[in-house]
Amino acid sequence: MRRSWSVVVLALAVVAVTATGCGSKSTGKAGQSTGTPKKGGTITLSYYSEPSSLDPAIAWNLIDWSVEHCIFQSFLKYNPKPGVEGTKLIPCLATEVPSTQNGGISADGLTYTFHLKHGIKFQPPVSREVTAQDFKYTIERVLDPKTTPVPPGQSFYLNITGAKAFNSGKATEVTGITTPDTYTVKIQLDSPDLSFLNAVTMEFCDVIPKEWVDKWGRNIGHHPLGTGSYMFVSWSPGQEIVLKRNPNYWDPDHVWADEIDYMMSFNPSTALLKLQRGEVDVLGDNVPPSDVVRIKNDPSWSKYLFSQPLLATNYLYMDVLLKPFDNVKVRQAVSWAINRDKLVKLQAGQAVALYQIYPPGMPGYQEGVKYYGYDPTKAKQLLTEAGFPNGFKTQLYTDNVDPDPKLMQSVQNDLAAIGIQADLRTMSNNAYYTFGSEPGKSTMGSTGWWVDYPDPSDWIGPQFSKASAVPGGMNWSFWWTPELEKMYTEAQAMTDPQARIAKYTDMQKYIVEQAPYATLYSYIETTMCSKTLGGFYLHLIYQFDPANYWQQ
C-alpha cells in the first residue's frame, strides 16, 4: 500500500480493489460518490463492540481509533482519498510535511522540525490556542512511566533522544523534544528511522491539553478533547457515542454533518437490517458473509456495497509462556494443521488465505511463498517429535463477534484431527482484548492486526518485540528473542530502503520458523452505506472517514 517519506518513496503494490461508489452507478473502485456536499443532519455508524477507551495515549482498537479520528488531530494526517492516494501524508496541524528539501528533516535523518499553524484552538471548554508545548506534553505522556494504564504504543517513540531515560524514570523530560518557540517542535532521534513520520501520525500523538487530562485523570478516556472537526458529547455504555460539530474547528467550510453517532451492540445481521430500513448509514463490522452474495445480486442495494483488500491479518497466537506452547515443534504442528482455505470459504470469499507474516501489499511480503500449508500428516509427525504422539488438551479463545466463533470452530476441528483437543471459549470483544494481553493466562486464540502505517516495522515491533510482550501489549504470544531484537534495531536504523526491506524479509523467515503465531488469513473489507449518504469511501488507513461524508 504506499508511503511517501521525506527521504524515500516506498511504493507498494496494492491488491486490486473492487467496489462501487455510494449512490453511483460506476463500479471498480472504493471511491467517493459524486454530488455536492451538503451541511446538516446526522451520520450513524454501527458496531457490535464499543471502544475500550477514547484516550489517544491508551486506545489501540479499531473502533477506538475510528471515533478518535473525528475528535483528535496531530502534526500530519493521511490524504482523505480512497486507494493508494489515501496513503500519502499531508499537513494537518503542521504547516507542511517535513522533508530534507524543505529543511524539516536534517541531512543525517536525526532531527525533525514541525512548524504549527497559528490560531488552532482546542475544543470547548478549553478553547485556547494549541502550542508546541502541548505536543511535547502529549508525546511525553505516552512515554511517561506514571501514565496509567501503560500506553501500548511506547515502543514507537523510544528512539527519540532521551525517551528511554524518561520512560525508565531516570529523567524528568524527554530531552530530544524541544520547543524553540510557540509554534515549533523539534524532535531529535538516536538513529535514523524512515518510518518516524508515520509513527507521529498515529493517534498516540494526537494533541491533548494537559489541563484537561489533569481535570479528568484516569477518566480522560471517557472525556476526550482535541482539535478535530467533531467534539465529544456523550457515551452511553453499550448503546451509543455522540459527537457534534466543533465550533472552534479551524476549517469549518469542510465539515458537513451536524452530528456523528456511533451505535453499539448491534450484531452485523441486525445492523444490516437497520441500514436497509434507513436507521444506520455505515456498517462498521462489515456485511455478514452469508449476506454478501445476496446483496451483490440485489439491483436496489448492490451499488451501495463497497469492498477493498486490507493490510490487515488474522492469526492464531500461542502463549509461549504456557506449556506445551513453549515447544517450537508444537507451534509448528499447529501451523501445519489448519485449513486456511476453509476459513476463506466460511467468509464467502471475503478473505485471502495467509501463509506469511506480512499481508499481500506490505513491503517484505514474498509473492508466491507459502511457509506453511495444510498437512495434517506433517502436523502429527511434529507433535510426535515434540513428545505428544497422542496430542494434548488445551483451550482455544476468541471474541464473540461474528464470524469469529464459527471460524474458530473450524480451527478447533482441524486441531482435533491431529489429536489436540481444544475447548473453545468466547467472550466479549473488550474483555477478550484485556484477557489475551495478560501473560500466562490465554493458551491460544485468534487475534487480528490492522495496519497503523504501511511499513513492516508496524508488523514486527507491536507483535514480536520484547517491548510489546507486556500486559496490555499486542505481543500475545509473548515470544521474542535477542536475535530478532537485534535485527529489528538494525533495520530501523537503515537509510537504504531496499536493504531495509530485505532485512524485514529476513525477519519474516526467522519468525515463521519459530511459529509463535499460526497465520490464518488477510482481510477483505466488505461494507455498505445507506442510500442517503454522500461522499462515502473506504480509506486504507482510517477505514471510515465520517468527517468527510454528508447526508444528501
C-alpha positions, 0 to 999 in steps of 0.5 A, spaced: 500 500 500 504 506 499 508 511 503 511 517 501 517 519 506 521 525 506 527 521 504 524 515 500 518 513 496 516 506 498 511 504 493 507 498 494 503 494 490 496 494 492 491 488 491 486 490 486 480 493 489 473 492 487 467 496 489 462 501 487 461 508 489 455 510 494 449 512 490 453 511 483 452 507 478 460 506 476 463 500 479 471 498 480 473 502 485 472 504 493 471 511 491 467 517 493 460 518 490 459 524 486 454 530 488 455 536 492 456 536 499 451 538 503 451 541 511 446 538 516 443 532 519 446 526 522 451 520 520 450 513 524 455 508 524 454 501 527 458 496 531 457 490 535 463 492 540 464 499 543 471 502 544 475 500 550 477 507 551 477 514 547 484 516 550 489 517 544 495 515 549 491 508 551 486 506 545 489 501 540 482 498 537 479 499 531 473 502 533 477 506 538 481 509 533 475 510 528 471 515 533 478 518 535 479 520 528 473 525 528 475 528 535 483 528 535 488 531 530 496 531 530 502 534 526 500 530 519 494 526 517 493 521 511 490 524 504 482 523 505 482 519 498 480 512 497 486 507 494 493 508 494 492 516 494 489 515 501 496 513 503 500 519 502 501 524 508 499 531 508 499 537 513 494 537 518 496 541 524 503 542 521 504 547 516 507 542 511 510 535 511 517 535 513 522 533 508 530 534 507 528 539 501 524 543 505 529 543 511 524 539 516 528 533 516 536 534 517 541 531 512 543 525 517 535 523 518 536 525 526 532 531 527 525 533 525 522 540 525 514 541 525 512 548 524 504 549 527 499 553 524 497 559 528 490 560 531 488 552 532 484 552 538 482 546 542 475 544 543 470 547 548 471 548 554 478 549 553 478 553 547 485 556 547 490 556 542 494 549 541 502 550 542 508 546 541 508 545 548 502 541 548 505 536 543 511 535 547 506 534 553 502 529 549 508 525 546 511 525 553 505 522 556 505 516 552 512 515 554 511 517 561 512 511 566 506 514 571 501 514 565 496 509 567 494 504 564 501 503 560 500 506 553 501 500 548 504 504 543 511 506 547 515 502 543 514 507 537 517 513 540 523 510 544 528 512 539 527 519 540 533 522 544 532 521 551 525 517 551 528 511 554 531 515 560 524 518 561 520 512 560 525 508 565 524 514 570 531 516 570 529 523 567 524 528 568 523 530 560 524 527 554 530 531 552 530 530 544 523 534 544 524 541 544 520 547 543 524 553 540 518 557 540 510 557 540 509 554 534 515 549 533 517 542 535 523 539 534 524 532 535 531 529 535 532 521 534 538 516 536 538 513 529 535 514 523 528 511 522 524 512 515 518 510 518 518 516 524 513 520 520 508 515 520 509 513 527 507 521 529 501 520 525 498 515 529 493 517 534 498 516 540 500 523 538 494 526 537 494 533 541 491 533 548 491 539 553 494 537 559 489 541 563 484 537 561 487 530 562 489 533 569 481 535 570 479 528 568 485 523 570 484 516 569 477 518 566 480 522 560 478 516 556 471 517 557 472 525 556 476 526 550 478 533 547 482 535 541 482 539 535 478 535 530 472 537 526 467 533 531 467 534 539 465 529 544 458 529 547 456 523 550 457 515 551 452 511 553 455 504 555 453 499 550 448 503 546 451 509 543 457 515 542 455 522 540 459 527 537 457 534 534 460 539 530 466 543 533 465 550 533 472 552 534 474 547 528 479 551 524 476 549 517 469 549 518 467 550 510 469 542 510 465 539 515 458 537 513 454 533 518 451 536 524 452 530 528 456 523 528 453 517 532 456 511 533 451 505 535 453 499 539 451 492 540 448 491 534 450 484 531 452 485 523 445 481 521 441 486 525 445 492 523 444 490 516 437 490 517 437 497 520 441 500 514 436 497 509 430 500 513 434 507 513 436 507 521 444 506 520 448 509 514 455 505 515 456 498 517 462 498 521 463 490 522 462 489 515 456 485 511 455 478 514 458 473 509 452 469 508 449 476 506 454 478 501 452 474 495 445 476 496 446 483 496 451 483 490 445 480 486 440 485 489 439 491 483 436 496 489 442 495 494 448 492 490 451 499 488 451 501 495 456 495 497 463 497 497 469 492 498 477 493 498 483 488 500 486 490 507 493 490 510 490 487 515 491 479 518 488 474 522 492 469 526 492 464 531 497 466 537 500 461 542 502 463 549 509 461 549 509 462 556 504 456 557 506 449 556 506 445 551 506 452 547 513 453 549 515 447 544 517 450 537 515 443 534 508 444 537 507 451 534 509 448 528 504 442 528 499 447 529 501 451 523 501 445 519 494 443 521 489 448 519 485 449 513 486 456 511 482 455 505 476 453 509 476 459 513 476 463 506 470 459 504 466 460 511 467 468 509 464 467 502 470 469 499 471 475 503 478 473 505 485 471 502 488 465 505 495 467 509 501 463 509 506 469 511 507 474 516 506 480 512 499 481 508 499 481 500 501 489 499 506 490 505 513 491 503 517 484 505 511 480 503 514 474 498 509 473 492 508 466 491 511 463 498 507 459 502 511 457 509 506 453 511 500 449 508 495 444 510 498 437 512 495 434 517 500 428 516 506 433 517 502 436 523 502 429 527 509 427 525 511 434 529 507 433 535 510 426 535 517 429 535 515 434 540 513 428 545 505 428 544 504 422 539 497 422 542 496 430 542 494 434 548 488 438 551 488 445 551 483 451 550 482 455 544 479 463 545 476 468 541 471 474 541 464 473 540 463 477 534 461 474 528 464 470 524 469 469 529 466 463 533 464 459 527 471 460 524 474 458 530 470 452 530 473 450 524 480 451 527 478 447 533 476 441 528 482 441 524 486 441 531 482 435 533 484 431 527 491 431 529 489 429 536 489 436 540 483 437 543 481 444 544 475 447 548 473 453 545 471 459 549 468 466 547 467 472 550 466 479 549 470 483 544 473 488 550 474 483 555 477 478 550 482 484 548 484 485 556 484 477 557 489 475 551 494 481 553 495 478 560 501 473 560 500 466 562 493 466 562 490 465 554 493 458 551 491 460 544 486 464 540 485 468 534 487 475 534 487 480 528 492 486 526 490 492 522 495 496 519 497 503 523 502 505 517 504 501 511 511 499 513 513 492 516 516 495 522 508 496 524 508 488 523 514 486 527 515 491 533 507 491 536 507 483 535 514 480 536 518 485 540 520 484 547 517 491 548 510 489 546 510 482 550 507 486 556 500 486 559 496 490 555 501 489 549 499 486 542 505 481 543 500 475 545 504 470 544 509 473 548 515 470 544 521 474 542 528 473 542 535 477 542 536 475 535 530 478 532 531 484 537 537 485 534 535 485 527 529 489 528 534 495 531 538 494 525 533 495 520 530 501 523 536 504 523 537 503 515 537 509 510 537 504 504 530 502 503 531 496 499 536 493 504 531 495 509 526 491 506 530 485 505 532 485 512 524 485 514 524 479 509 529 476 513 525 477 519 519 474 516 523 467 515 526 467 522 519 468 525 515 463 521 520 458 523 519 459 530 511 459 529 509 463 535 503 465 531 499 460 526 497 465 520 490 464 518 488 469 513 488 477 510 482 481 510 477 483 505 473 489 507 466 488 505 461 494 507 455 498 505 452 505 506 445 507 506 442 510 500 442 517 503 449 518 504 454 522 500 461 522 499 462 515 502 469 511 501 473 506 504 480 509 506 486 504 507 488 507 513 482 510 517 477 505 514 471 510 515 472 517 514 465 520 517 468 527 517 468 527 510 461 524 508 454 528 508 447 526 508 444 528 501 
